[in-house]
Amino acid sequence: DPCAMARKRRPQLALLLAACAAVAVWAPAVDGVGFISRTAVWVLGPAGTTRAGVWARASPGIFPAVSHLPEQSAAPFALRQLPYPPDALEPWISAETVAYHYGGHHATYVRTLNSAASQDPALAAMSLDDIVRQRTPKVFNAAAQIWNHDFFWDSMSPVHTEPDHALVEQVNKSFGGMAQFKAAVKEKAMQHFGSGWLWLLWQGDGGLALVSTQDAENPVAAPELGHPLLVCDLWEHAYYVDHRNRKAAYVEGWLELINWEFASRRYESVLV
């Protein structure tokens, strides 16, 4: 039925026309906040709303949905909304990468944990930190990856930031200076084999340290590692769309995006 098909495609065509007409715009959307650029459409609802995210590339005659997140209004664990628009990290990290990373990978971990919680009231009553801290069987990876990704998005800022005086002093003491710190990040990231995370940690008398963890492991599950200030995602899905296998180029970009204000607040919190 051609009429039925037209009605079915109407929402997609409306979004496509909006995408072509705007450069970059934040505007109210039916189920949250909408983001439109020349090449992408995002609809991001606040955490816990009926639809957390939609992304689609706008190209003539084609409108494939890369990520369409399911209903999660009654779910105990929500996909936390990004702290900035999905294209805000460009040119270092593209909106397309954020679409796959946040709307695909990150969201999948939330769905997995909520699916398990729907069958286990005790799990549904736990906090995310407790699930990770207790290494709850079968769901540790999903829960830890949610925690890691939340921390990862917070570790970056679309605007330039600087560490406060106390953190600058500690970077100088632990690494010899900011240039040496950046060199150490690059070296440590390239040495890490496989999937994982690179953390900047405060280790008390040991000062600051760069520690990589494998897969979903993090300092919440292993507090002996130290207090996390920043994290860089070393899984391939964090950079493969933009850089293919050139992890070094991605790490260079991440260094430009570091949210030093976030790290400084984290550092101050352990000194109190």
N, C-alpha and C positions, 0 to 999 in steps of 0.2 A: 504494500500500500504506500504510494509515493507521499501521500499527505501525512501518514503516520511517521514515515521516515523524516520528513521535513520538521514535524513537531519534535521528534527525538533529537534532531541536530540543532534546534534553535538555540539552546543555551551555549553550545560550543561555538556557533557562529557569532553570537553576541560577544563572547569573550574574545574571539579572534579579531573582530572589528575594533574592540576597545584596545587590544594590544597593538594593533597597527597604528592607532591614532595617537598614542601617548608615548612619551619618552620614558618617564619614570614617575609614577604617581602613587601615593597612598590614599586610599579612599575607603569609606564604609562598604562592607560587603554583606550579603545575606547572612552568612554564618561567621562573621568575624571581621578581619581586616584584609583588604585586597591590595595586592601589589601588581602593577602593570609596567612592563618595559617594552622596548621594541621587539624583543625576542621571547619574552616569557610572561606568563600570567601566574601569579600566586594568589591563593585564597587561604589565609591562615586564621583560624579561629583561636580564641584564647584557650589555654589549657583546660581540658575537660568538656569543651563544647562538642557539638555533634560531628563536626568535620574539622580535623586539625590541619589538613593541608591538601592543596591541589596544585600541581604544577604541570604546565603543558607548553611545548614549544609552538610558537605561532609562525607557520610557514604556509604559503599558498596551497590550499586544498588539503592540508595535512594538519591534524590536531591530536597527536597521540598523548595520552595522559601518562606521564612518567611515574607519578606517585599520586594515588588517591587513597587517602587514609580512611579507615572505617569508623563507624559510630563508636564513641567512647565516653558518652555522657555519664554513664553509671559506673564506669571503670574506676578502680581504686588508684591506678597509676596513670598519670597524664603525660602526654608529650608536651614538655614545656615550650612555650613560645620562644622563638629566637629573640635575642636582645637587640636586633637590628634588622633592616630589610635584607632579603636574600642576596641582593646585588651589592651590598654595602662594602664587601671585602674585596671587590674588584679594584685593580687588575690582578691582585695576588691570588685570590680564590674566586672563581666565577660563580654567577648565580646558578648556572647549570650544575656545577659540582655541589653547591649547597642543596639544590633540589634533590639530587640523588642521595647525598650524604644525610641530610636532615629528614627529608620527606620519604626517603626509602630506608636506608640502613638504621638510623636512629629510631624512626617510627616502628620499624619491624621489631626491635627489641622491646618497645613498649607494648605492642600487640602480643608478643610472646609471653611477657610477664602477666599481662591482664588475662590472657587465656588460661594460664596456670592458676591464677588467683580466683578465677570464676569457679574452679573446681575445688578450691581449698580456702575456706573462710579464715583459717588461722593465718595463712599467707596474705590474704587480702587485708588483714588487720595490722600487718607489720609495716614499718617504715622502710623506705628504700635503703637507707643507711644500715638498718638492722639486718635486712636480707643479705646485703653485701658483707657486713661485718661477721655475720654468723655463717657465711658461706653456705647458705641454704641449698640443699641438694636440688639438682635439676634446673634451678632457675638462677643460679649464681651468675652465669655468663650474661644472661639477659639483663639482670639487675645491675651488675657492675658496668656493663656497657652503657646503660642509661646514665648512670652516675658519671662515667668518664666523658660521655658526649656533652652532658650539661656543663661540666667543668671546662671542656674544650671550647665550647662557644663563648663562655665567659672569659676565657684566656685571651681572646682576640678583641680588638676594637677597630672600628672603621675610621676613627680619628686618631691622630698621633697622641700618644701619652708618654709620660716620663715617670720613672720610679722616684719615690720620695727620697729625702736625704738619708734616712736610716737604711733603706734598701740599697741605695747606691753604695754606701759605705760597706755593706755586707757583700755586695757583688765584687767590689774592689778587693776586699779581704779574702774572699773565697776563690776568686778567679783571676785576680790581678787587674781587672778593669772590664769595661763593657765589650771592647773588641775581643778580648780573650774569652769572655763568656760566650759570645756569638760563635767564635771559632770552635769552642768546646761543644756547643749545641750541634753544629754541623757534623763534627767528628763523631759524636755519640750517636746521632741519628743514623748516620751512614754505617756505623758498626753494627747496628741492631739488625738481626736477621729475622725475617718473617714479620708477622703482624704484632702490633703492640703500641706502647705509649712511651713518650719521653717526658719525664716529670722534673720540674725544678722544685726541690724539696728543702725545707729548713730542718736541719738535723741537730738543733741545739748547739752544744759545744763543738759539734763537727762542722758548723757553719752551713752554707748552702752547698747542695750537691745535685748533679744531674744523674738520674737513675732511670733506666729503661725497664719496663715490665712487659711480659709476654702476654699476648692475647687480651683477656679482659682484666688481668690482675691490676690492682691499684692500692694506694696507701690506706684506704679504708679497710680493706681486707688484710693488709699487712702493715699495721701502724708503726712497726719497727723501722720501716723505710724512712719515715719522717713526715712532716706536715707539708702537704702540697700547696704550692704557690701558683704554678702554671703547668699546663700540659700541652704537648704537641701530639696529635694523632698520627701514628706511623702505619696505620693500615692502608693498603693500596687504594681503597675506595676514597680516601681523603684527597688523593691527588691524581688519580689515573686519567680522569676526564680532561684535566687541564694540561698535565705534563707527561702522560703515558708512564714510562718507567723511570723518569728523571726525578727521583725523590729529592735530590739536592736542590733542584729549582724550587720545589714546593717548600722545603725547609727555609730557604732564603726568603720566600714570601711570608712564611709564618713569622719569621723574626721581625719583619716590617710591621706586622699586625699585632704584636704583643700588647696586651692590655696591662701596662705597668701600674695603672691605678688599682686594678683588681688585685694584682700581686702584692702591691704595697699594703692594701687593706688586710689581705691574708697574713702578711708578715707581721703587721702591727697587732693582729689578734692573738698571736702566740707570744708576744712580748708582754702583754698585759698581765 
